[in-house]
Amino acid sequence: MYYGFDIGGTKIALGVFDKDLRLQWETRVPTPRESYDEFLTAIAALVAQADERFGVKGSVGIGIPGMPETDDGTLYAANVPAASGKALRADLSARLERDVRLDNDANCFALSEAWDDEFRQYPLVMGLILGTGVGGGIVINGKPITGRSYITGEFGHIRLPVDALDIVGREFPLTRCGCGQHGCIENYLSGRGFAWLYEHFYHQKLEAPQIITLWEQGDAQAREHVERYLDLLAGRLSRFRKNKRRLRERLRQRIFFRDRMMPEAMDKPRVVVLTGAGISAESGIRTFRAADGLWEEHRVEDVATPEGFARDPDLVQAFYNARRRQLQQPEIAPNPAHLALAKLEEALGDRFLLVTQNIDNLHERAGNKNIIHMHGELLKVRCAWSGQVLDWKEDVLPEDKCHCCQFPARLRPHVVWFGEMPLGMDDIYSALAMADVFIAIGTSGHVYPAAGFVHEARLHGAHTVELNLEPSQVGSEFEEKHYGLASAVVPEFVDKLLKGL
């Protein structure tokens, strides 16, 4: 039989496993805090119970916070005061009359997770522990990487980063850690740190369980404290703003609610959708790159560049007049993909942003409101001199001028041409940095900067989805992919997303 001990600052837990590593029995007792002899006696008593219960002399392995020296198992910087600085392995081996194996608890935890079926496929696994202290372990290719002091993965002894001061205040004290450094995050994010933070901000000394009791009772001060702690913890575990928000809610559920339902709903996801010509093709709008595309009748340089407009403005106006008339034909209408995105915005409100490369108005007609037309809008024109934008549904004639300026100037299509900067880029990149989900629909992946949005979203931790007729040029960047007609795959995906809210 195998006796596995998980020893922390508040409890000594024992699990007994058979030769097939199936759990047969488990129990726990409080950890003696001051007396080393009482500490050894508590472990010995549990071993004696297990020996008697199973009629064997089981082997003993212990995971404990701290840095055990390999020769006699002397423990340093332990969050178990009774055992700190003591030759724990040697003393226990003598008392139990059997060899005792001793290792850092975070290394043991990380190794157990790396061996689990869920994580066995990953070459690198890092385990983080929040308890009396803050621990961490690293496993590469199934083997723990401990370093000469057994603390290679000790996350708790990273210094509190400067941006944490935005949460706790610029005058926040960097207290001395047991390892000798000042400002280790273990001092603030451990169970002891949780209580210390409460005392620091509210000048009242309480143990962590007492604070949680107040929090469960709805105490405003305790709830404020928990929210600050979650901000601090999520910020240390993730470098990106969006990840912090998602991780914060996951930590709230795991640490403070566990299997209970949260009293308030979690925030709805922030969704950014990019649409291209493929979503409008089924509505009868001919696409730029399609075989029957209207653009084939003209060189791009002639109708979609500032130079082309300067060279032959009448040709350019005639080209966009034709497109404007086509868009307003009765048969041109939003298709089910457009309607599905309007439904998604209705559910998400201001947590939804639609970025479109299309210059038609089908999204507006479907019901979307929060839209950035990064390539402009066909039913608008702008003054070539002042940039003033005007709604315009009719043909633009040579005699049409901008009447908003001091000197009437030529009107041009409100369309971003090749060589010009797309519109709304600052707002788009800000939204991508905060997105939980990024969806690209009907895009070719040929045209930048839009083709780079998936990379930007992934960089900030968003889940990325491609809904397209076929893989785009950047299709490999997406985590989730569904291919087919937009009118089919978009409503199906939106329905699935809405069911998860």
C-alpha positions in Angstrom: 0.0 0.0 0.0 1.1 3.6 -0.6 0.5 6.3 2.0 0.4 9.7 0.4 0.6 12.7 2.7 -0.4 16.2 1.7 0.8 18.5 4.5 -0.1 22.2 4.7 -0.2 24.9 7.2 -3.7 24.0 8.5 -4.1 20.3 7.8 -2.3 16.9 7.4 -4.2 14.9 4.8 -3.6 11.2 4.2 -4.7 9.1 1.2 -4.0 5.4 1.1 -3.7 3.8 -2.4 -3.4 0.2 -3.5 -0.9 -1.2 -6.0 -3.1 0.1 -8.9 -3.1 3.6 -7.4 -6.8 3.4 -6.5 -7.8 5.4 -3.4 -8.8 3.1 -0.6 -9.0 5.4 2.4 -8.5 9.1 3.3 -8.5 11.1 6.5 -7.1 14.4 7.8 -6.1 16.1 11.1 -5.1 19.6 12.0 -1.5 20.5 11.6 0.3 21.2 14.9 1.7 24.7 14.5 4.5 25.0 17.1 5.6 21.7 18.6 7.8 19.6 16.2 7.2 16.5 18.4 3.5 16.9 18.2 3.8 17.3 14.4 5.8 14.0 14.1 3.4 12.3 16.5 0.4 13.3 14.4 1.9 11.8 11.2 3.0 8.7 13.1 -0.5 8.2 14.4 -2.1 8.3 10.9 0.5 5.8 9.6 -0.3 3.5 12.5 -4.0 3.7 11.8 -3.4 2.8 8.1 -1.1 -0.1 9.0 -3.7 -1.5 11.3 -6.6 -0.9 8.9 -4.9 -2.7 6.0 -2.7 -5.1 7.8 0.5 -4.0 6.0 3.4 -1.7 6.5 2.8 0.8 3.7 5.4 3.0 2.0 5.2 6.7 2.9 5.5 9.7 0.7 5.1 13.3 1.8 4.4 16.5 -0.1 5.0 19.6 2.0 5.6 23.3 1.3 9.2 24.2 1.6 12.7 23.3 0.3 13.8 19.8 1.5 17.5 19.1 1.5 18.2 15.8 -0.2 20.4 14.2 2.5 18.2 14.3 5.7 15.1 16.1 4.4 15.8 19.3 6.4 13.0 21.7 5.5 13.6 25.4 4.8 11.2 28.3 4.3 8.3 26.0 5.1 4.8 27.3 5.7 4.6 24.6 8.4 6.3 26.4 11.3 6.6 23.3 13.5 8.8 21.6 10.9 10.8 24.5 9.5 14.5 23.9 9.8 14.1 20.4 11.1 15.5 17.1 9.6 12.0 15.9 8.7 12.8 13.0 6.4 15.5 11.5 8.7 13.4 12.0 11.9 10.2 10.5 10.3 12.1 7.6 8.8 13.5 6.7 12.3 10.1 7.0 14.0 8.2 5.1 11.4 10.9 2.5 10.9 10.7 2.8 7.2 12.2 5.0 4.5 10.2 8.2 4.0 10.2 10.1 0.7 9.8 13.8 0.9 9.3 16.5 -1.7 8.0 19.9 -2.3 4.2 19.8 -2.4 3.9 21.9 -5.5 6.2 19.6 -7.4 4.1 16.6 -6.3 0.9 18.4 -7.4 2.3 19.4 -10.8 3.5 15.8 -11.4 0.2 14.3 -10.5 -1.6 16.6 -12.9 0.9 15.9 -15.7 0.3 12.2 -15.3 -3.5 12.7 -15.5 -5.1 11.6 -18.8 -6.3 15.2 -19.5 -2.8 16.7 -19.4 -0.6 13.7 -20.5 -0.7 15.0 -24.1 1.1 18.2 -23.1 4.9 18.3 -22.9 4.9 21.1 -20.4 2.6 21.3 -17.4 2.7 24.0 -14.6 0.8 23.5 -11.4 0.0 26.4 -9.1 -1.2 26.0 -5.5 -3.1 28.5 -3.3 -3.1 27.5 0.3 -1.3 28.6 3.4 1.4 29.6 0.9 1.6 30.0 -2.8 3.4 27.2 -4.6 4.2 26.1 -8.1 5.8 23.2 -9.9 6.9 22.6 -13.5 6.9 19.2 -15.3 8.5 18.7 -18.7 8.0 15.5 -20.6 6.6 13.8 -17.5 9.5 14.8 -15.2 9.5 17.5 -12.6 12.0 20.2 -13.1 13.0 21.1 -9.5 16.4 22.7 -9.7 19.1 22.3 -7.0 16.8 23.9 -4.4 13.6 22.1 -5.4 11.9 25.4 -6.1 12.2 26.0 -9.8 8.5 26.5 -10.2 7.9 28.4 -7.0 5.4 31.0 -8.3 4.9 32.4 -4.8 8.4 34.0 -4.7 7.9 36.2 -7.7 8.0 39.8 -6.7 4.7 41.7 -6.7 4.7 43.5 -10.1 4.4 47.3 -10.3 1.0 47.3 -12.0 -0.4 45.6 -8.9 -0.1 48.9 -7.2 -3.0 50.2 -9.3 -5.1 47.8 -7.3 -3.6 48.1 -3.8 -2.4 51.7 -3.9 1.0 53.3 -4.5 1.9 53.4 -0.8 1.4 49.7 -0.4 4.1 48.1 1.8 6.4 45.4 0.3 6.7 43.1 3.3 9.6 40.7 4.0 9.0 37.1 3.0 10.4 34.0 4.7 12.7 33.5 1.8 14.5 36.7 2.6 13.1 38.9 -0.3 10.6 41.7 0.0 7.3 41.8 -1.8 6.9 38.1 -2.8 3.3 37.5 -3.9 3.0 34.7 -1.4 2.7 37.4 1.3 -0.5 38.7 -0.3 -2.1 35.9 -2.3 -1.8 33.0 0.2 -4.4 32.2 2.8 -2.2 34.1 5.3 -1.9 36.9 2.8 -5.6 37.0 2.3 -6.0 37.7 6.0 -3.1 40.2 6.1 -4.6 42.2 3.2 -7.9 42.4 5.1 -6.1 43.7 8.2 -4.1 46.2 6.2 -7.1 47.8 4.5 -9.7 47.6 7.3 -7.5 47.6 10.5 -9.2 44.5 11.8 -7.4 41.2 12.5 -9.5 38.2 11.3 -8.6 34.7 10.1 -9.4 33.9 6.5 -12.4 31.6 7.4 -13.9 34.5 9.4 -13.6 36.8 6.5 -15.3 34.2 4.2 -18.1 33.9 6.7 -18.7 37.6 6.6 -18.5 37.5 2.8 -21.2 34.7 2.7 -23.4 36.8 4.9 -23.2 39.7 2.4 -20.9 42.0 4.4 -20.0 44.9 2.1 -16.4 45.2 3.5 -15.7 41.5 3.0 -17.1 41.5 -0.5 -15.0 44.5 -1.4 -12.0 42.6 0.0 -12.7 39.5 -2.1 -13.1 41.5 -5.3 -9.7 43.2 -4.6 -8.1 39.9 -4.0 -9.5 38.4 -7.2 -8.2 41.4 -9.2 -4.8 41.0 -7.7 -4.7 37.2 -8.2 -6.0 37.3 -11.8 -3.5 40.0 -12.7 -0.6 37.9 -11.5 -1.7 34.8 -13.5 -2.3 36.6 -16.8 -0.5 39.4 -18.6 -3.4 40.4 -20.8 -6.4 42.5 -19.8 -9.0 40.2 -21.4 -7.5 37.1 -19.9 -7.5 38.7 -16.5 -11.2 39.3 -16.8 -12.1 35.8 -17.9 -9.7 34.2 -15.4 -11.0 36.4 -12.6 -14.5 34.9 -13.0 -13.2 31.4 -13.2 -11.2 31.9 -10.0 -14.2 33.4 -8.3 -16.2 30.2 -9.1 -13.4 27.8 -8.2 -12.2 29.4 -5.0 -15.2 31.1 -3.4 -18.2 29.1 -4.8 -16.8 25.7 -5.8 -19.8 23.5 -6.6 -22.4 26.1 -5.6 -24.1 28.3 -8.1 -23.0 31.9 -8.2 -25.6 34.3 -6.9 -25.2 36.7 -9.8 -24.7 35.7 -13.4 -21.2 35.9 -14.8 -20.5 38.6 -17.3 -21.6 37.9 -20.9 -18.7 37.5 -23.2 -17.3 40.3 -25.3 -17.6 39.4 -28.9 -16.0 41.0 -31.9 -17.2 39.9 -35.4 -15.4 40.7 -38.6 -17.4 40.2 -41.8 -16.2 40.2 -45.4 -17.8 40.0 -48.8 -18.7 36.3 -48.3 -21.6 37.2 -46.0 -23.2 39.5 -48.5 -22.7 37.3 -51.6 -25.8 35.3 -50.8 -27.8 38.5 -50.8 -26.8 39.2 -54.4 -23.9 41.6 -53.7 -21.1 40.6 -56.1 -17.8 40.1 -54.4 -14.4 41.7 -55.2 -12.7 38.4 -55.9 -15.6 36.3 -57.3 -15.3 35.0 -60.8 -18.4 37.1 -61.8 -17.3 40.1 -59.8 -18.2 43.6 -61.0 -14.6 44.6 -60.5 -13.4 42.5 -63.5 -14.8 45.2 -65.8 -12.3 47.7 -64.4 -8.7 47.7 -63.3 -8.5 48.3 -59.5 -6.0 51.1 -60.1 -8.7 52.9 -62.2 -11.7 52.8 -59.7 -10.3 52.1 -56.2 -7.3 54.4 -55.8 -7.0 58.1 -55.1 -4.8 58.3 -58.2 -7.6 56.8 -60.3 -10.1 59.3 -59.0 -7.8 62.2 -59.7 -7.2 60.9 -63.2 -10.8 60.1 -64.2 -13.4 61.2 -61.6 -16.3 60.6 -63.9 -15.3 56.9 -64.4 -15.0 56.4 -60.7 -18.4 58.0 -59.9 -20.1 56.0 -62.6 -18.6 52.8 -61.1 -19.9 53.6 -57.6 -23.2 54.9 -58.9 -23.8 51.5 -60.4 -22.9 49.7 -57.2 -25.2 52.1 -55.3 -28.1 51.4 -57.5 -27.5 47.7 -57.3 -27.5 47.8 -53.5 -30.9 49.5 -53.5 -32.6 46.9 -55.7 -35.7 45.3 -54.0 -34.1 41.8 -54.3 -31.0 42.8 -52.3 -31.9 42.0 -48.7 -30.2 40.7 -45.5 -29.9 37.0 -45.4 -30.1 34.6 -42.4 -26.4 35.3 -41.6 -27.1 39.0 -41.2 -30.2 38.4 -39.1 -28.3 36.0 -36.8 -25.7 38.7 -36.1 -28.4 41.2 -35.2 -29.8 38.6 -32.9 -26.4 38.2 -31.3 -26.0 41.9 -30.7 -29.5 42.1 -29.2 -28.4 39.5 -26.6 -25.0 41.0 -25.9 -25.7 44.7 -26.1 -22.6 46.8 -25.8 -20.4 43.7 -25.4 -20.8 43.2 -29.1 -18.9 44.9 -31.9 -19.4 44.2 -35.6 -16.4 45.2 -37.8 -17.2 44.9 -41.5 -15.1 45.2 -44.6 -18.3 45.5 -46.6 -19.5 48.9 -47.8 -23.2 47.8 -48.1 -25.8 48.5 -45.5 -27.2 45.0 -45.0 -26.0 44.7 -41.4 -27.9 47.9 -40.5 -31.0 46.7 -42.4 -30.8 43.4 -40.4 -30.8 45.4 -37.1 -27.2 45.7 -36.1 -26.3 49.1 -34.6 -22.8 48.8 -33.1 -20.9 48.7 -36.4 -17.6 49.9 -37.7 -17.4 50.1 -41.5 -13.6 50.0 -41.8 -13.7 50.4 -45.6 -16.4 53.0 -45.6 -20.1 53.1 -46.7 -21.5 53.0 -50.2 -24.6 55.1 -49.3 -22.4 58.0 -48.1 -20.1 60.5 -49.8 -17.6 62.9 -48.5 -16.2 66.2 -49.4 -12.8 65.8 -51.1 -11.6 69.0 -49.4 -12.9 69.0 -45.8 -13.7 65.3 -45.3 -17.3 66.1 -44.3 -19.5 62.9 -44.7 -23.0 63.1 -46.1 -25.7 60.5 -46.6 -26.3 59.9 -50.3 -28.6 57.4 -52.0 -28.7 58.9 -55.5 -26.2 59.0 -58.3 -23.4 61.5 -57.8 -23.4 63.8 -60.8 -20.4 66.0 -62.0 -22.2 69.1 -60.9 -22.8 67.8 -57.3 -20.7 69.6 -54.8 -20.3 69.8 -51.1 -22.3 72.7 -49.8 -21.0 72.4 -46.2 -17.7 74.0 -47.0 -16.8 77.7 -47.6 -15.9 76.8 -51.2 -18.0 74.0 -52.8 -15.8 71.1 -53.4 -16.0 67.8 -55.3 -17.7 64.9 -53.7 -16.1 61.4 -53.6 -17.4 58.0 -52.5 -17.0 57.5 -48.8 -15.0 54.4 -49.5 -11.5 53.5 -48.3 -9.4 52.9 -51.4 -6.2 51.0 -51.8 -3.4 53.0 -50.2 -5.7 54.7 -47.7 -6.0 54.0 -44.0 -9.0 52.0 -42.9 -11.5 53.7 -40.6 -11.9 53.2 -36.9 -8.7 51.3 -36.3 -8.1 52.5 -32.8 -11.5 51.4 -31.7 -11.1 48.1 -33.5 -7.8 47.2 -31.8 -9.1 48.3 -28.4 -12.1 45.9 -28.9 -9.8 43.1 -30.0 -7.7 43.5 -26.9 -10.8 43.0 -24.7 -12.6 40.3 -26.7 -13.5 36.9 -25.3 -14.5 35.7 -28.7 -13.4 36.8 -32.2 -15.4 35.6 -35.2 -14.4 36.1 -38.9 -17.2 35.5 -41.4 -16.9 35.5 -45.2 -13.3 36.9 -45.4 -10.5 35.9 -47.8 -7.6 36.7 -45.4 -5.8 38.5 -48.2 -6.3 42.1 -47.2 -4.4 43.6 -44.2 -4.9 44.9 -41.6 -8.1 42.9 -41.3 -6.3 39.7 -42.1 -4.2 40.3 -39.0 -7.1 40.7 -36.6 -7.2 37.0 -35.7 -3.6 37.1 -34.6 -4.2 40.2 -32.5 -7.3 38.6 -30.9 -5.4 35.4 -30.1 -2.5 37.4 -28.7 -4.9 38.8 -26.1 -6.4 35.4 -25.3 -9.7 35.4 -27.3 -11.2 32.3 -28.6 -11.1 32.6 -32.4 -13.6 31.2 -34.9 -13.7 31.2 -38.7 -17.1 30.8 -40.4 -16.4 30.7 -44.1 -17.2 29.0 -47.4 -13.7 27.6 -47.4 -10.5 28.1 -45.4 -9.1 31.6 -45.7 -5.5 32.5 -46.2 -5.2 32.8 -42.4 -7.4 29.9 -41.6 -4.7 28.1 -39.7 -4.7 30.9 -37.1 -8.2 30.0 -35.9 -8.9 27.6 -33.1 -12.5 26.7 -34.3 -13.6 26.5 -37.9 -16.9 25.8 -39.6 -17.2 25.8 -43.4 -20.2 26.2 -45.6 -22.7 28.9 -46.8 -22.9 31.8 -44.4 -26.7 31.5 -44.3 -26.3 28.1 -42.7 -23.1 28.1 -40.6 -23.6 31.6 -39.0 -27.1 31.1 -37.6 -26.1 27.6 -36.3 -23.0 29.0 -34.5 -24.8 32.0 -33.1 -27.6 29.7 -31.7 -24.9 27.6 -30.0 -23.2 30.7 -28.6 -26.5 32.1 -27.2 -27.4 28.8 -25.5 -24.1 29.1 -23.5 -24.9 32.5 -22.1 
